[in-house]
Amino acid sequence: MAARSSSLHIAVLALEGCVASSVTGPLDVFAMANLLSREQGRSEPFTAELVSARAGPVRSFHGLELAAARVPAPTDCFDVVFVPAVIGNLEGSVAERSTADWLLGQHAKGAQLAAVCAGAFLLAKTGLLDGREATTHWGLAQDFEARYPRVALKPELLLVDHGDVLTAGGVTAYLDLCLHLVAKHASPELAALCAKMLLVEPGRRFQAPYAVHAAPRGHGDDAVLRAQEWLEAHLSGPVSLSGAAVAASLGERTLLRRFRKATGDTPLDYVQRLRVEAARRLLETTPRTVEDISQAVGYADTTSFRRRFKARTGLTPDAYRRRFALR
């Protein structure tokens, strides 16, 4: 890594309701990068500090107070601003217009904006993600798409980098995002060494393997709910739109329209999600063969099961078991 004439100035933004690890964790990663760089006889590539939109301590979602943050001066200009994850406070700190305006001001001065998890909501509020791909936690995808339809959300991706604006998936994706920034602004070699020292798996690209399908039931459509229950009861055997329609006491076309409106899926896509979810649980908790699991969740053809499983999760059944099996 070539010596830098000056270090990259990074602001880690503390927000009310933030996940504390997504604030302190990035500071640790950049500090580790500096330590390893010094040990190699090189200069420190990063200067990272905690900042806040207002004076006084900031309380994380579980109650930890982050008291070291300072309020940036109007003349401050950062190279990177890191926006953390937030839990249960999307109508609070993330919705504050003044914070979005501050981020816009930093962006106009040349700062890269990097957000993890629900922090992407705050970036989307600035308008900088309009017409661009972005990602956030898979569990927030539906809410995000409803709020920001102009953003091309890719919830299956772990990280999206547009150069000036970066977004990453769930909470611990701050590790992937920080290592990406280390590789980008220092060197890939330093990022790889940081990953080894922190025991982080480098090069993750997708969060689809972590996503859990929660069947929507609060939609208020009793006929669709009856169709869901019928599909779930017949999961391991043949299913058809006509069978679900009979259970719902609706015509097939009417069920298709109402089912999609209530759940976001067609009945047959819904079945595929349920089958893959059932297969994931069996791969995690049992030693049953892939062929046996394929039959158990309703696939007569194991090859078709493998193809559909990988399309949904990004991993083959065998790779999924190696990563997630509970031993």
Secondary structure as UniProt FT lines:
FT   STRAND          8..14
FT   TURN            16..17
FT   HELIX           21..39
FT   TURN            40..41
FT   STRAND          46..52
FT   STRAND          58..59
FT   TURN            61..62
FT   STRAND          65..66
FT   TURN            74..75
FT   STRAND          80..83
FT   TURN            90..92
FT   HELIX           93..95
FT   HELIX           97..108
FT   TURN            109..110
FT   STRAND          112..116
FT   TURN            117..118
FT   HELIX           119..126
FT   TURN            127..131
FT   STRAND          133..134
FT   HELIX           138..140
FT   HELIX           141..147
FT   TURN            149..150
FT   STRAND          152..153
FT   TURN            155..156
FT   STRAND          159..161
FT   STRAND          165..168
FT   TURN            171..172
FT   HELIX           173..185
FT   HELIX           188..198
FT   TURN            202..203
FT   HELIX           208..210
FT   TURN            218..219
FT   HELIX           222..233
FT   TURN            234..236
FT   HELIX           241..248
FT   HELIX           252..263
FT   HELIX           267..285
FT   HELIX           290..296
FT   TURN            297..298
FT   HELIX           302..313
FT   HELIX           317..324
//
